[in-house]
Amino acid sequence: METKTDNQKRLDDIKALLNLNEREVELLSKPIQTKKADISLNGKKYPAWRVIYNNTLGPGKGGIRFHEDVSESEVQSLAFWMTLKTSLLNLPYGGAKGGIKINPKGLDEKELEALSRGYIQAFHEFLGDNKDIPAPDVYTNSQVMAWMLDEFEKINNFHQPGMITGKPIELGGLEIRKDATAQGAYYVANQVINNFLSKKNKVKVVIQGFGNAGAYLAKKLNHNNCLVIAISDSQGGVYNEEGLDVEELIEFKQNGNSLKDYTKAENIENDHLLTLETDILALAALEDQITEENAKDVKANYILELANGPVNYLADKILEENNILVIPDVLTNAGGVVASYFEWGQNKVGQILDNNYLENLLEKKMNNSWEEVFNYYNSFNSKISLRQAAYMIAIKRILKAEKWRGRI
Ligand code: NAD
């Protein structure tokens, strides 16, 4: 018998909670479209995918990842989470994702460009501002988006900046997009602090991952009655119970150093960092960091998921038993897709909006979603998790749209 994935198990739980029928479950259980191609580079072929999980609320939306661990099932899981995230944030999008199974670290600029253009040559007929709109993800950035846009426009012989988001500003991108994920997570962190930790003199924070999402969150929280006591990157971490000098660490890292070589704080292994005593543990690195193996050792009171899927299904249950509240990825890291939505809207209308206005809108959207999830969670007297509350809200919205369309 095939073992169930974590997403299938989570859907089973929602099926029971929402009393879903078989047709509804079937619609949510698999992607509506999985396209696969091989991208050629230097005489070798690299498998690539573009998946639309569901598009009842609007065109597909989701990043493209270049990573050696990319697989069809990973892309499908990520597309499922995008489906829930866009619905939860009330955006007019479905959920999608893409990726190429390749280690991009050894590639030079020309090779990266060829790979990016190759992806569009393979999948262009399935993409477009009303079909499916990619964005950056792990190891893709605004330059990759620029090459992809250029290739798409060359093939089609017209301009369509809204076919991709996370672009450079000169090609229709937004100033606020780069930091939007961490900014959104910062609003969520403030909600946690205001709702649960307001009596604390200093809120202790531990952050796993010191890249785009983690570093910017550390910087923001450092100014907010918080004490960032430990941070890690892929090589290891640093720890100081009295608080780290975040600005100095960001500069240290920007100069090409690994955190483990920083000498003004104690070194700490990644495994140990996850089990430190802290108020907030922010996971901003990879999937599957808290599992049934280490969940029982976690001593944080609140976990913020900036990464996608950093806490697995069994770990969720253990953390719940230990009264550790997990603020789920589909809410915590949604700032990026909200900013992408602003970018797409601007591109489609041809209007350029003020940054302050967009920043306020992002804050409002994140806080509204937090309130929706938190109130729903409270209405069950804490008998469901925040993740389940978020999934239930998102799924109800998707199923309502499916019903209007006559598919159920
Ligand atoms: P990034 O590549 O900029 O940073 C990742 C960081 O994690 C790096 O500092 C890396 O050294 C560190 N890391 C890797 N393995 C680690 C390990 N085992 N232990 C500790 N640290 C480790 O990526 P990012 O953009 O900051 O994204 C981080 C996560 O957030 C990813 O899971 C991504 O999917 C998710 N996310 C990012 C965005 C976004 O807009 N940036 C949006 C939604 C979700």
Boltz pocket constraint, residues with backbone or C-beta under 6 A from the ligand:
constraints:
  - pocket:
      binder: B
      contacts: [[A, 136], [A, 137], [A, 138], [A, 139], [A, 177], [A, 178], [A, 181], [A, 208], [A, 209], [A, 210], [A, 211], [A, 212], [A, 213], [A, 214], [A, 232], [A, 233], [A, 234], [A, 235], [A, 270], [A, 283], [A, 284], [A, 285], [A, 286], [A, 287], [A, 306], [A, 307], [A, 308], [A, 333], [A, 334], [A, 336]]
      max_distance: 6.0
